[in-house]
């Protein structure tokens, strides 16, 4: 059984989706997803926060395609930790 996500996990997922959407810019979701080896629907779910805890290798693949470092991604998502008291 999977445990429900916390408010903090959902907020991290929202921040991740925002970062990926901005990094993708004008590129199509389909092109980016194909280049990363994932489905466009998976990317859509991540970007909209419906998949707030994607697999590490999915994020690593997207980072490579979008020219983001994993450090940048971690920092953007960790910002949710700062707001965690208000979110949780």
Secondary structure as UniProt FT lines:
FT   HELIX           7..24
FT   TURN            25..26
FT   HELIX           29..36
FT   HELIX           40..48
FT   TURN            49..53
FT   HELIX           56..66
FT   HELIX           70..82
FT   HELIX           84..87
//
